[in-house]
Amino acid sequence: MDETSRCPWCGTDPQYVAYHDEEWGVPVRDDVALFNKLTLDMFQSGLSWLVVLRKRAKMVELLQLDAPDKLANWTDINIDRVLLDPSIIRNRMKVRAAVNNAKLFVQLRDNGRPFGNLLWSHVGGTTIVNNWKEDTHIPARTPEGDAMSKELKAIGFKWTGPTVCYAFMQAVGMVNDHLVSCPRHAVCAIN
């Protein structure tokens, strides 16, 4: 891909570029994958996404983000233990929020409400394709992200504010915010 046509936010860092070129904006429908990504976006709050990318593999492993059933059963002992590991983002409030959110994820699933259906309902089940020409035009939040945040908070989810929700929506392809000049725009517009 021509670097001049790629969305400028990813810069030239190879890990960031790979994330842009392979993941960002690709529609994700799997419930556990959506939980995993929402949790990582929650940890990004106040940090750059590159910090999360650098720690992502260990965070997924140690926080059991691919096994919300296990994370939902964590106690203070588990939380204290994981916070000793410098390979993750060590923020006690965010780890506690991840455990809380895993419990709610499991409750939703056990009550017959798939997580993906809940989240994708905020975009009518299909990707919103925007046609931005400049990254300065891309909003930090939208009515759809605000509505998702409001619903998640009403259920009891923590650390899922409107900005976190909109960044998540962009990342998992609920919204295609690649610039129209970026080759990924057309690829990610296909649902």
C-alpha positions as CSV (number, residue, x, y, z in Angstrom):
1,M,0.0,0.0,0.0
2,D,1.3,3.5,-0.9
3,E,2.1,5.2,2.4
4,T,0.8,8.6,1.1
5,S,-2.7,7.1,0.6
6,R,-3.0,5.3,3.9
7,C,-4.9,7.0,6.8
8,P,-2.3,9.3,8.4
9,W,-3.2,8.4,12.1
10,C,-1.1,5.2,12.0
11,G,2.1,6.9,11.0
12,T,5.0,4.7,10.0
13,D,5.4,2.4,13.0
14,P,5.3,-1.1,11.6
15,Q,3.0,-2.5,14.3
16,Y,0.6,0.4,13.9
17,V,0.7,0.2,10.1
18,A,0.0,-3.6,10.2
19,Y,-3.0,-2.9,12.6
20,H,-4.4,-0.3,10.1
21,D,-3.8,-2.5,7.1
22,E,-5.1,-5.8,8.5
23,E,-7.5,-5.1,11.4
24,W,-8.9,-1.6,11.8
25,G,-12.3,-1.3,10.3
26,V,-12.8,-4.9,9.4
27,P,-16.2,-6.1,10.6
28,V,-16.1,-8.3,13.7
29,R,-19.2,-10.3,14.6
30,D,-18.0,-12.9,17.1
31,D,-19.2,-12.2,20.6
32,V,-16.0,-13.1,22.4
33,A,-13.8,-11.2,19.9
34,L,-16.0,-8.1,20.4
35,F,-15.7,-8.4,24.2
36,N,-12.0,-8.7,23.8
37,K,-11.7,-5.6,21.7
38,L,-14.1,-3.5,23.8
39,T,-12.0,-4.4,26.8
40,L,-8.8,-3.4,25.1
41,D,-10.3,-0.1,24.0
42,M,-11.3,0.5,27.6
43,F,-7.7,0.0,28.6
44,Q,-6.6,2.5,25.9
45,S,-8.6,5.3,27.6
46,G,-6.0,8.0,28.4
47,L,-3.3,6.2,26.4
48,S,-2.3,5.8,22.8
49,W,-3.5,2.7,20.9
50,L,0.1,1.9,20.2
51,V,0.7,1.3,23.9
52,V,-2.2,-1.2,23.9
53,L,-0.9,-2.9,20.7
54,R,2.5,-3.4,22.3
55,K,0.9,-5.1,25.3
56,R,-2.1,-6.7,23.6
57,A,-0.9,-10.3,23.4
58,K,0.0,-10.4,27.1
59,M,-3.2,-8.6,28.1
60,V,-5.4,-11.0,26.2
61,E,-3.5,-13.9,27.8
62,L,-3.2,-12.7,31.4
63,L,-6.6,-11.1,31.6
64,Q,-8.2,-14.1,29.8
65,L,-10.0,-11.8,27.4
66,D,-10.7,-14.7,25.1
67,A,-12.4,-16.5,28.0
68,P,-14.9,-14.1,29.5
69,D,-16.3,-17.0,31.6
70,K,-13.0,-17.3,33.4
71,L,-12.5,-13.6,33.8
72,A,-16.0,-13.3,35.2
73,N,-14.9,-15.5,38.1
74,W,-11.9,-13.5,39.1
75,T,-11.4,-12.5,42.8
76,D,-9.3,-9.8,44.3
77,I,-6.5,-12.4,44.5
78,N,-6.5,-12.7,40.7
79,I,-6.6,-9.0,40.3
80,D,-3.7,-8.4,42.7
81,R,-1.7,-11.1,41.0
82,V,-2.1,-9.7,37.5
83,L,-1.3,-6.2,38.6
84,L,2.2,-7.3,39.5
85,D,3.0,-8.1,35.9
86,P,4.6,-5.2,34.0
87,S,3.7,-6.7,30.6
88,I,0.1,-5.4,30.9
89,I,-1.4,-2.0,31.5
90,R,-1.6,-2.0,35.3
91,N,-4.6,0.0,36.2
92,R,-6.6,-1.5,39.1
93,M,-9.8,0.3,38.2
94,K,-9.7,-0.9,34.6
95,V,-8.9,-4.5,35.6
96,R,-11.9,-4.4,38.0
97,A,-14.0,-2.9,35.2
98,A,-12.9,-5.8,32.9
99,V,-14.0,-8.4,35.5
100,N,-17.3,-6.5,36.0
101,N,-17.9,-6.4,32.2
102,A,-17.0,-10.1,31.8
103,K,-19.7,-10.9,34.4
104,L,-22.3,-8.9,32.5
105,F,-21.2,-10.4,29.2
106,V,-21.8,-13.9,30.6
107,Q,-25.2,-12.8,32.0
108,L,-26.3,-11.4,28.7
109,R,-25.2,-14.6,26.9
110,D,-26.9,-16.8,29.5
111,N,-30.1,-14.7,29.1
112,G,-30.1,-15.3,25.3
113,R,-28.9,-11.9,24.3
114,P,-25.8,-12.2,22.2
115,F,-23.2,-9.5,22.7
116,G,-22.7,-8.9,19.0
117,N,-26.4,-8.4,18.4
118,L,-26.6,-5.8,21.2
119,L,-23.6,-3.9,19.9
120,W,-24.4,-4.1,16.1
121,S,-27.9,-3.0,16.8
122,H,-26.5,0.5,17.2
123,V,-25.7,0.6,13.5
124,G,-28.7,-1.3,12.3
125,G,-26.6,-4.5,11.9
126,T,-24.5,-3.1,9.0
127,T,-21.4,-1.0,8.7
128,I,-21.9,2.8,8.5
129,V,-19.7,3.8,5.6
130,N,-18.4,7.4,5.9
131,N,-16.6,9.3,3.2
132,W,-14.1,11.4,5.0
133,K,-11.5,13.2,2.9
134,E,-9.4,14.5,5.9
135,D,-8.8,12.9,9.2
136,T,-9.6,16.2,11.0
137,H,-13.2,15.7,9.9
138,I,-13.6,12.3,11.7
139,P,-15.5,12.8,14.9
140,A,-14.4,11.5,18.3
141,R,-18.0,10.5,19.1
142,T,-21.3,10.2,17.3
143,P,-25.0,9.6,18.2
144,E,-24.5,5.9,17.6
145,G,-21.6,5.7,19.9
146,D,-23.4,7.7,22.5
147,A,-26.4,5.4,22.3
148,M,-24.1,2.3,22.7
149,S,-22.4,3.9,25.7
150,K,-25.8,4.7,27.3
151,E,-27.1,1.2,26.8
152,L,-23.9,-0.5,28.1
153,K,-23.9,1.8,31.1
154,A,-27.6,1.0,31.8
155,I,-26.7,-2.7,31.8
156,G,-23.9,-2.0,34.3
157,F,-20.8,-1.9,32.0
158,K,-17.9,0.2,33.3
159,W,-15.4,2.4,31.4
160,T,-17.6,2.4,28.2
161,G,-18.0,6.1,27.6
162,P,-19.0,7.6,24.3
163,T,-15.5,8.1,23.0
164,V,-14.4,4.6,24.0
165,C,-17.5,3.2,22.3
166,Y,-16.9,5.2,19.1
167,A,-13.3,4.1,18.8
168,F,-14.4,0.6,19.3
169,M,-17.1,0.9,16.6
170,Q,-14.4,2.2,14.2
171,A,-12.0,-0.6,15.1
172,V,-14.5,-3.5,14.7
173,G,-16.0,-2.2,11.4
174,M,-19.3,-1.0,12.7
175,V,-18.2,2.3,11.2
176,N,-15.8,2.6,8.2
177,D,-13.8,5.7,9.0
178,H,-10.9,5.0,6.6
179,L,-10.3,8.1,4.5
180,V,-11.7,7.7,1.0
181,S,-8.2,8.1,-0.4
182,C,-7.1,5.0,1.7
183,P,-7.2,1.7,-0.2
184,R,-8.7,0.1,3.0
185,H,-11.8,2.3,2.6
186,A,-13.2,0.2,-0.3
187,V,-12.2,-3.1,1.3
188,C,-13.8,-2.3,4.6
189,A,-17.0,-1.0,2.9
190,I,-17.9,-4.6,2.0
191,N,-20.1,-6.1,4.7
